[in-house]
């Protein structure tokens, strides 16, 4: 990279700090102001923040689109559009109308204190930006040539540093800049590829035939598992937080629909850039680096600097948002929330502690993983079975006859999570590296047994309520 490219990157980083500094007093307000920015999120801000935040795993997309081609759209595109659409249709307006501040608080209010606390622990761990710190660390290591540990530390320190200045308002304000950069960077890369090499004729002639298959050679059960994992949008803290923060119900519902359109556009750009990378660089040791290696090969100065800032923006926008959600979960839901809700100084102090704890936890997890895709899959396979039924109970079943007891809520969160975790641990500890019962397709992926148990428990609790018994 040239001096002018590095100047652009440094300018971007300074801009993030400057934008955060404008909201330096935001963490001194009450809980609603700190966690949700006063519920004043307009439609443009809602869209920019949600689009950037939910698309942080750009190196995972690089890894998959380079390795499997157009099936990237089938696995990491379409399932997530459907998940977001379901959220928009059934939960977005209800979430905004609820006046809740967090998912654990909603569960605490509707089910019970202990259920909300367990949900808070789970949200804290799974919101820690593991996959995205791993991605940013890989980028820093690639461009600066520093060891992985140092790269991870640098990514954690900077990403969390500017969020600690301005809280949720800083997250949203920087997301607007990052939205422009992520689209600008990839549109620039795609345009130069298009004009230099052509489009479909070139790609079809240059990539392996299985890269043009909708399955990419993956099994139907593997693909199906991603459609189930993508429904994790229903339990995704980012979606809930943005809806809670929206200025009204229409903003929450319409904002998600508009965001789906932007995700479709970005998936088009990333999928075909991945195919161009496979065509132009047939062998890459780490497919997660396909995008930056392609950019270094074909982009001129200035364009390269803009692309690197765009690539960084995709990742950093998710790190700051997820780490802030984990931080506010720690301060508002894990610690004594009553005090945090009324004592502004305690809320600020505990949020800052939570911010650094969650980032440190994410860094430790990131060092244990090599694949960003594996992080998505395994974290999603735990939180989805654990929180889906409690959230649906809290929003959709208004009849008090079907209200879960606190004991039922705890069982409904803990047992499905433990089942999915046991599947994951089996794979990591097994010499074969496979999940248990590989011969039974209905049990191959860790999310499935957890969901089965969650559905069975939910049905039994509803039957018991209907029959007039109580737990």
N, C-alpha and C positions, 0 to 999 in steps of 0.2 A: 504493500500500500504506500502511496505517495504522501508527502507532507500535507498536501491539501486534503487528502482523504482523512488523515488523522485529525486535522483541524476541524473538519465537519463532525467527526465523532465526539471530540472534546467539546465542541460547541453544543451538541445535543445534550451531553451530560450536564454541562453548566446550565442549560435551559431548564432541565428538570429541577435542579436545585433552586433556580430563580423562581420558577412557578410554585414550588412548595413553600418557599419563603414568604410568598404573598399571603399564605394561609397559616402563618406561624402561630397565630393565637387560637386556631381551631380546636386544638386539644384541651383548651381551658374551659370549654363550655360544658353544658349538661350532657346526659347520655344520648339524647336524641341528636344533639348537635355533633357530638364526637363520632357516634357510630353511623349516623345517617345524614349528616350535613344539614340537619334541620328539615328534612323531608321536602327539599326544594328542587329536586333533580328535574330539569326540563327535558323535553323529548330529544333534542340533539345531544345533550350531555348524557342522557340515559343510553342512547344508541352507541355513541362513541365509547363510553365506558364499558358497556356490556360486550360489544364486539371485540375490543382489544383484550379484555380480561379473560374471556372464554376461549381465546385462541392463542394461548401461550406456548403450546407445545410444538413450535414450528420445526424444531429439529426432529421431533418424532414424526411429523409429517414428511420431512425430508427423508428420514430413514425409510418410511413406508412407501412413499411415492417412487423413490429411486429403486427400491428392492422389488416392488410389486406393481408399479405402474398405475393404471387407471382405476384399479380396485381401491385405491386410496379414497376415491369419492364414495365408493360403496361402503367402506368400513368406517372412515372418519368424517364423512360428509353427511350423507343421507340420514344415517341413524340419529345424528345430533340435530338435524333440522326437525325431524319428527319429535324428538324429545323436547326441543324448545317450543314447538307448536303445541304439544300437549300441555306444557306449562302455561303457555299464553291463554289457551282456551279454558283451562279448568282451575288454575291456581293464581294467575297474575293479579286479577282484580280482587280475589279473596285475600291474597297476601297483603295488598295495599290497604284494603278495608279493615284488616285485623288490627292495625295500629301496633303490631308487634315490632320489636327491635331486632330480634335474632331468632333463628330456628330453635335453639334450646329454650329460649324464653317462651316461645309459642307452646312447645311441648310441656314445659313446666306449668304454664297457665291452664292448659286444656287437659293434661293427664295427671301430672304430679311432680313434686319437688325432686325426688330421687331420679325419676325418669329424665327430667330436664337436665340434671347434673351429669348423668351418664351420657346423654346426647351431647352435652357440652364437651366432655372429654373426647368423644369420638370426632366431633367437628374440629376441635383444636388440632388433633393429630393429623386428620386427613386434609385439613386446609393448609397445613404447613407446606410451603411451595417446593416440595421435593423434586418433582420432575423438572421444574422450571429453573431451580438453582443448578440442577445437573446440566440442563441445556445451556444456561448462561456460562457456567464453568467450562463447558466444552468449547464454547465460542472464544472465551478469553484465552484458554489454553492454546487454541488453534492460531489466533492472531498474535498473541504475545509470546508464545512458546514457553510459558511458565508451567511448573508442575501442577498436577490436578488439585492438590490440596490448597495451594496458594490461589489458583484460579477460583476455586469454590469460595474461599474466604473473601477475595476481592468482590465477587458477585454478590455475596451476602451483605457485606459491609455497605456497599454503595446503594444497593436496592432498598435496604431497610433504612439507611441513613436519611434519605430525603422524605420517606414516609413519616418518620418520627418527627419531622418538622411540622407537617401540616395535616396529618390524619386523613380522614375520608375526603375532605375537600381537596387535599393535595393529590390524592389518588385520581379523582375525577378530572382535575385540571390537567394533570400530566397525561392522562388517558387521551385527552383531546389532541394533544401534540402527537402522541404515539399512534393514534388512529391515522393521522395524515401521513406520518412517516412509513407505517407498515404498508399502506396501499401504494404510496409513492414509490417506495423501494422496489416492490415486486412488479408494479406496472412498468417501471423502467427496465428491469431485467427481462421481463417477457417481451416488451416491445423490441429491444435490441436483438433478442434471440429470433423473434418473428421476422424482422427485416433482414437479418443476416443469413438465416437458414431456411426460411419458409416455415410452413406449419405442418399440417397432417401428412403430406406426402413425405416430408423429411423424417418425421417421427416414426411413421409406419415402416419405412425402409431401414431405419437405424436401430430400433430397439427389439429385444426378443419378443416373440409372438405372445408369450404368456403375460407380458406387460400390457397387452391390449385386451386381456380377458377381464371380465367384470369381477371374477373371483381372485385373480392373481395366483391361482394354484392353491389357495387356502381352502380348508374344509368348510362345509356349510355350517357346521356347529361352531367353528371359530368365528365366522362372520356373524352368525346369529347371536353369539355372546356379546358382540359389540352393539348390536341393536338393543339388547337388554341393558347393557352398561350405560348406553346413551340416554336411556330413560331416567338415569340418575340426575338429569336436569331437574326432576321433581324434588330432589333432595339437595340440589346444588346450592350451597350458601351464597354464591355470587348472584344467582338469580333472585333468591329471596331478599338479599340485602338491597339490590337495585330496585326491586319492586317496593320494598318498605320505604325506600328513600325517594321514590317518584313523587312528583307534586300532586298527582291524582291517579285514579284507577285507569283512565284512558291512556295516560302516558305509559303505565306499566304494561298494559296489554299490547298497544300498538308498537311500543318500542321493541318488544321481542320480535314481532312480525317483521318489522323493518330490519332488525339485526339479522334475521335469517337470510334476507336478500343479500346483505353485505357478506355474510359467511359463504354463501354460494359463489359470489364473485371471487372471493379470496381463495376458495378451494379450487376454482378453475385455474387461477394463476399458479398456485402451488403444485397442483397435480401435473400441469403441463411443464412447469419448470423442472419438476422431478424427472419427467420423461426426456426433456432436452438434456438434463444432466446425464442420464443413462446413455443417451445417444452419443454425447460428446466425450464423456469420461467413463468408458465401459467398466473399469475396475477402480473401486474406491475402498480402501481398507475399512473406513467407518462411514457407512451410508448416511449417518446423521449429519455429516459434514458435506453432503452433496451440494447444497445451496451455496455455502461460502466458497467451496472449491470451484464451482461453476462461475460464480461472480468474479473471482480472482482471474479466471482464465479469459473471460470475454468482455468484462466491463472496463471502460476507460476511466482515468481519474475523474473525480467529482461524482460521476455516476456510481463508482464503487463505494465512495464514502457515503453517499446517500443510501445505497443498498445496505451497507453494514449498519447504519443507524436504524433503518427500517427493520432489519433482522433482530437487532437488539431490542427495539421498541416492542416487538411482538412478545418477547420473553419477559422483559422487565415490567410490562404492564400487568402481567399476571402475577409475577412475584410480589409486587407491592400490594395488589388487591388481596391475594390469598393470605399473605402474612398479616395484613391489617385485620382481616376477618378472624384469623386465629388469635390475634392480639386482643381484639375486643371480646371474643369468646372467653378468653382467659380472664380478663378484667371484669366483665359484666356477668358471666354465667358460671365460671368455675369458682372464683373467689366470691365472697359474700356479696351478692348482687345488690342487695338493698342499700348497703353502704355506698357501693360504686354508683348507684343511680342517683344518690342525693349529695354525695361528697365529690365535687368536681376535681379537687386535687388528687383524691384517692383514685378516681377513675383514670385520670391522666397518667399518674405514676404506674398504676397496674397495667395500663395499656402499653406503655413503653416497655415494661418488664416482659409482658406477653409477646411483644413484637420481637424482641431479641431471643426469647426462649423458643418461639416457633421457628425462627430462622435457624437457630442452632440445631434444633431437632431435624429440620429439613436437610441441613448440610450433612448430618450424620446418616440419615436415610440415603441421601444422594450418593454418598461414598460406597454404600452397599449395593447399589444398582449400576448396571452398565447400559440398560436400555430404557429410554424414556417411555416407550410404548408399554413396557412391563410395569412401570410405576403407575401409569394410568389404569391399566387393567386390574392390577391387584388392589390398589386403593379403592377404585370404583367397585370392586367385587365385595368389599367389606361395608362401605357406607351405604350402598344401595339397599341390600337386604335389611340392614339395621334400622334405617330411618324411614324407608318408604311407607310402611304401614302406619307408624305413629304420626307421620305428617298427614297422611290421608285421613286418618281418624280425626286429627285436630282441625282440619279444614272442611272436610266433606260430610262428616256425620254429625249433624247439629242436634239430633234427637238425644236428649240427655239419658234416655234409657240405654243407649249404646256407648256411653262414655266409658273409656277404659279406667280401671283403677290404677293407682301408682304401681302396684305389684305387677299387674298385667303389662303395663308400659315397660317396666324394667325387663321383664322376660322377653317381650317383643323386640327389644333393642339388643339385649346381650346375647341370647342364644343364637339367632341367625348370624350375628357377627362372628361368634366363636366358631360356628360351623364353617363359614367361608375362610376364616383365618387358618383353621386346621387343614383345609385343602391346600392353601398357599404354603404353609409350613411343610406339609408333606412333600410338595414339589421341590422345595429348597433343600430339604434334608435327604430326600430319596436319591440313591445313586443313579437312578434312571432319569431324573429331572422331569418326571411326568406327574400330573395330578392323579389321585387315586381313581380306580375304576375306569381306566381308559377304554375298556371294551363296552361301556354303557354310555352312549352319546348324550343321554339326558342328564348325566352327572359329570361330564368331562370338564366343564369350566367351574371355577370356585364360586361364581356368583349364583349358579343354579341351585345347589343344595341349600344355600342360605335363603334364597327366595322361596323355595318350596316350604321350608320350615316356617318362614314368616307368614306365608299364605295359610298354612295349616293352623298356626297359632291364632291368626286373626279370625279365621272361620270358627274355630272352637270358642273363642271369646264372644263372638257375636251370637253363636248358638246358645251359649250359656246365658247371655243377657236376655235373649229372646225367650228363653225358657224360664226366666225369672230367678236364676241363680246368680250369685255374685262372688267375685274373688277378692 
